[in-house]
């Protein structure tokens, strides 16, 4: 009897509660998950993760429960609802071969007040489950000391790589234009800098994990390294400077010093203690200026070839720039200077002999006066000029056109003419003029000009007199 009374009271209490508070829905919230099994494979880069509910849920609270991560951290994505289904789409897409984890931990409530406590951890992949490629090795090795010429970076991968993704993910600080060369089924990458590297510089490289294999799987991690271009520790130095003579198409040392023994037709050699770069050919200049060009005699020596011989009796300074670089790019450092005076002769007139007996051998530049006699019947006068150097054939022809004898005073003197000319020897010229006159009451003067300077007479290329020589011939009875 007592047991029946207790059951009655429970039933009565249940109806009282239902009548006073309303009906309580104790049904569980239904949920299905895509993906729902361990290590599932999503087919595409933007395949969604979906939570499907059998009732309308509190959206903000439910969205907060859904988290997805990987070894690289939390995955950012867009969340949206389609009816009672919550979708998650990664902003940057899923990465092939990467293991993701769907984390569902916490409480979610439906709109009708029911609560769902959940704790699920579901690992999954997208596109494929292939392993990550690795950078197996690289050269030069990390921290290696190298030269500056022909440095090639090589990267060896465990699998065939997507070229564009690797080239975009790889940076080499301080290196501009470069060439990418792939080989071995795209598992080996060579990078060839367009220009030589700079000496004594640290070059860093970095390969981001965004580099992918041909099947789209990213590197498992980022890689980095550096090299130092300090293998060569020897600075360039000038070891010698001396004259060079060209014979049979080759240059030979004269064995003389540069300061006072550079002669006509010779070049200047500069030798260094090590192989030099091309800029050494542009590093020489002269004061006063001398035109010419430089050529390599060997990898550690150059010769400067003059366009024309230096001026005689002139002191020049050879200057070699401190920016002169060796083949590794190391600089000379300090500017180098050396003075030299060419041993190139000056053409001179040793003597002037008129009518075989009157001799002038002490010349000033302009004020030379020499009394002479002429043939009274023909007005002829002959003289010979004795030079300090022999003339070559072409300069003998040129000289006759340049030496002049002209009436000077009075201005009414008639013109005269060159009647005969002959080279007695390579250094002695004979000339005979006609038409000269002598005055009764006044003195007749004729002006003999032997032109000097660069436009004057020369015995050979580059050899000339410093100045004009002018002689006034006073015709006396």
HUMO-V339148 format. One record per residue. N is the residue number from 1. RES is the residue in one small letter. PSI is psi in whole degrees, 0 to 359 (999 if undefined). Layout:
[[N & RES & PSI] [N & RES & PSI]]
This chain:
[[1 & x & 318] [2 & x & 322] [3 & x & 319] [4 & x & 323] [5 & x & 322] [6 & x & 318] [7 & x & 318] [8 & x & 315] [9 & x & 323] [10 & x & 316] [11 & x & 318] [12 & x & 320] [13 & x & 323] [14 & x & 314] [15 & x & 326] [16 & x & 315] [17 & x & 316] [18 & x & 320] [19 & x & 329] [20 & x & 328] [21 & x & 349] [22 & x & 176] [23 & x & 136] [24 & x & 122] [25 & x & 112] [26 & x & 12] [27 & x & 140] [28 & x & 154] [29 & x & 126] [30 & x & 136] [31 & x & 138] [32 & x & 150] [33 & x & 136] [34 & x & 117] [35 & x & 156] [36 & x & 358] [37 & x & 159] [38 & x & 134] [39 & x & 36] [40 & x & 163] [41 & x & 115] [42 & x & 139] [43 & x & 329] [44 & x & 170] [45 & x & 331] [46 & x & 27] [47 & x & 134] [48 & x & 154] [49 & x & 133] [50 & x & 133] [51 & x & 118] [52 & x & 123] [53 & x & 154] [54 & x & 9] [55 & x & 166] [56 & x & 133] [57 & x & 159] [58 & x & 110] [59 & x & 309] [60 & x & 315] [61 & x & 319] [62 & x & 319] [63 & x & 327] [64 & x & 336] [65 & x & 330] [66 & x & 114] [67 & x & 140] [68 & x & 135] [69 & x & 173] [70 & x & 186] [71 & x & 340] [72 & x & 1] [73 & x & 193] [74 & x & 143] [75 & x & 125] [76 & x & 137] [77 & x & 170] [78 & x & 133] [79 & x & 133] [80 & x & 160] [81 & x & 142] [82 & x & 95] [83 & x & 236] [84 & x & 13] [85 & x & 131] [86 & x & 124] [87 & x & 143] [88 & x & 121] [89 & x & 123] [90 & x & 140] [91 & x & 315] [92 & x & 6] [93 & x & 157] [94 & x & 145] [95 & x & 132] [96 & x & 141] [97 & x & 359] [98 & x & 135] [99 & x & 117] [100 & x & 160] [101 & x & 125] [102 & x & 120] [103 & x & 120] [104 & x & 106] [105 & x & 118] [106 & x & 199] [107 & x & 140] [108 & x & 147] [109 & x & 145] [110 & x & 166] [111 & x & 330] [112 & x & 8] [113 & x & 355] [114 & x & 155] [115 & x & 141] [116 & x & 117] [117 & x & 130] [118 & x & 149] [119 & x & 96] [120 & x & 140] [121 & x & 110] [122 & x & 109] [123 & x & 145] [124 & x & 167] [125 & x & 169] [126 & x & 145] [127 & x & 300] [128 & x & 168] [129 & x & 21] [130 & x & 153] [131 & x & 160] [132 & x & 140] [133 & x & 156] [134 & x & 150] [135 & x & 105] [136 & x & 313] [137 & x & 171] [138 & x & 155] [139 & x & 148] [140 & x & 157] [141 & x & 164] [142 & x & 127] [143 & x & 6] [144 & x & 145] [145 & x & 130] [146 & x & 173] [147 & x & 196] [148 & x & 345] [149 & x & 142] [150 & x & 37] [151 & x & 122] [152 & x & 128] [153 & x & 130] [154 & x & 134] [155 & x & 128] [156 & x & 122] [157 & x & 157] [158 & x & 341] [159 & x & 164] [160 & x & 135] [161 & x & 154] [162 & x & 115] [163 & x & 310] [164 & x & 320] [165 & x & 323] [166 & x & 314] [167 & x & 328] [168 & x & 330] [169 & x & 348] [170 & x & 128] [171 & x & 141] [172 & x & 106] [173 & x & 134] [174 & x & 359] [175 & x & 121] [176 & x & 246] [177 & x & 139] [178 & x & 162] [179 & x & 134] [180 & x & 128] [181 & x & 119] [182 & x & 147] [183 & x & 178] [184 & x & 53] [185 & x & 41] [186 & x & 32] [187 & x & 349] [188 & x & 127] [189 & x & 127] [190 & x & 135] [191 & x & 120] [192 & x & 110] [193 & x & 142] [194 & x & 325] [195 & x & 159] [196 & x & 149] [197 & x & 163] [198 & x & 146] [199 & x & 150] [200 & x & 47] [201 & x & 144] [202 & x & 121] [203 & x & 123] [204 & x & 148] [205 & x & 154] [206 & x & 130] [207 & x & 110] [208 & x & 157] [209 & x & 4] [210 & x & 350] [211 & x & 138] [212 & x & 156] [213 & x & 174] [214 & x & 337] [215 & x & 12] [216 & x & 5] [217 & x & 131] [218 & x & 161] [219 & x & 150] [220 & x & 339] [221 & x & 172] [222 & x & 154] [223 & x & 153] [224 & x & 162] [225 & x & 181] [226 & x & 160] [227 & x & 162] [228 & x & 127] [229 & x & 57] [230 & x & 25] [231 & x & 321] [232 & x & 117] [233 & x & 2] [234 & x & 121] [235 & x & 147] [236 & x & 148] [237 & x & 153] [238 & x & 127] [239 & x & 335] [240 & x & 154] [241 & x & 128] [242 & x & 161] [243 & x & 151] [244 & x & 143] [245 & x & 133] [246 & x & 129] [247 & x & 132] [248 & x & 38] [249 & x & 4] [250 & x & 154] [251 & x & 135] [252 & x & 141] [253 & x & 141] [254 & x & 342] [255 & x & 0] [256 & x & 167] [257 & x & 161] [258 & x & 334] [259 & x & 321] [260 & x & 10] [261 & x & 21] [262 & x & 122] [263 & x & 177] [264 & x & 136] [265 & x & 2] [266 & x & 160] [267 & x & 179] [268 & x & 125] [269 & x & 141] [270 & x & 123] [271 & x & 148] [272 & x & 170] [273 & x & 359] [274 & x & 167] [275 & x & 141] [276 & x & 158] [277 & x & 171] [278 & x & 334] [279 & x & 347] [280 & x & 333] [281 & x & 340] [282 & x & 12] [283 & x & 354] [284 & x & 139] [285 & x & 166] [286 & x & 147] [287 & x & 120] [288 & x & 164] [289 & x & 140] [290 & x & 130] [291 & x & 153] [292 & x & 196] [293 & x & 159] [294 & x & 145] [295 & x & 154] [296 & x & 130] [297 & x & 321] [298 & x & 183] [299 & x & 343] [300 & x & 19] [301 & x & 149] [302 & x & 159] [303 & x & 135] [304 & x & 124] [305 & x & 120] [306 & x & 142] [307 & x & 326] [308 & x & 157] [309 & x & 148] [310 & x & 159] [311 & x & 139] [312 & x & 157] [313 & x & 33] [314 & x & 135] [315 & x & 125] [316 & x & 158] [317 & x & 121] [318 & x & 126] [319 & x & 127] [320 & x & 122] [321 & x & 144] [322 & x & 347] [323 & x & 3] [324 & x & 129] [325 & x & 149] [326 & x & 183] [327 & x & 341] [328 & x & 356] [329 & x & 2] [330 & x & 141] [331 & x & 152] [332 & x & 322] [333 & x & 288] [334 & x & 142] [335 & x & 139] [336 & x & 136] [337 & x & 142] [338 & x & 136] [339 & x & 145] [340 & x & 150] [341 & x & 118] [342 & x & 143] [343 & x & 65] [344 & x & 124] [345 & x & 154] [346 & x & 133] [347 & x & 133] [348 & x & 156] [349 & x & 116] [350 & x & 323] [351 & x & 157] [352 & x & 119] [353 & x & 122] [354 & x & 129] [355 & x & 33] [356 & x & 2] [357 & x & 336] [358 & x & 122] [359 & x & 133] [360 & x & 118] [361 & x & 16] [362 & x & 95] [363 & x & 140] [364 & x & 171] [365 & x & 320] [366 & x & 336] [367 & x & 61] [368 & x & 122] [369 & x & 129] [370 & x & 114] [371 & x & 136] [372 & x & 160] [373 & x & 148] [374 & x & 164] [375 & x & 119] [376 & x & 334] [377 & x & 318] [378 & x & 343] [379 & x & 27] [380 & x & 148] [381 & x & 132] [382 & x & 151] [383 & x & 163] [384 & x & 145] [385 & x & 127] [386 & x & 119] [387 & x & 161] [388 & x & 345] [389 & x & 152] [390 & x & 151] [391 & x & 145] [392 & x & 174] [393 & x & 313] [394 & x & 321] [395 & x & 334] [396 & x & 319] [397 & x & 320] [398 & x & 323] [399 & x & 319] [400 & x & 329] [401 & x & 345] [402 & x & 330] [403 & x & 131] [404 & x & 148] [405 & x & 118] [406 & x & 149] [407 & x & 140] [408 & x & 313] [409 & x & 136] [410 & x & 170] [411 & x & 347] [412 & x & 1] [413 & x & 139] [414 & x & 160] [415 & x & 158] [416 & x & 171] [417 & x & 152] [418 & x & 118] [419 & x & 323] [420 & x & 144] [421 & x & 144] [422 & x & 145] [423 & x & 112] [424 & x & 323] [425 & x & 180] [426 & x & 343] [427 & x & 12] [428 & x & 125] [429 & x & 135] [430 & x & 132] [431 & x & 140] [432 & x & 130] [433 & x & 155] [434 & x & 158] [435 & x & 5] [436 & x & 155] [437 & x & 158] [438 & x & 146] [439 & x & 158] [440 & x & 311] [441 & x & 341] [442 & x & 172] [443 & x & 136] [444 & x & 132] [445 & x & 141] [446 & x & 145] [447 & x & 117] [448 & x & 124] [449 & x & 124] [450 & x & 103] [451 & x & 140] [452 & x & 194] [453 & x & 184] [454 & x & 330] [455 & x & 1] [456 & x & 202] [457 & x & 151] [458 & x & 144] [459 & x & 335] [460 & x & 171] [461 & x & 123] [462 & x & 358] [463 & x & 115] [464 & x & 174] [465 & x & 150] [466 & x & 320] [467 & x & 166] [468 & x & 149] [469 & x & 124] [470 & x & 129] [471 & x & 127] [472 & x & 118] [473 & x & 118] [474 & x & 112] [475 & x & 118] [476 & x & 155] [477 & x & 999]]
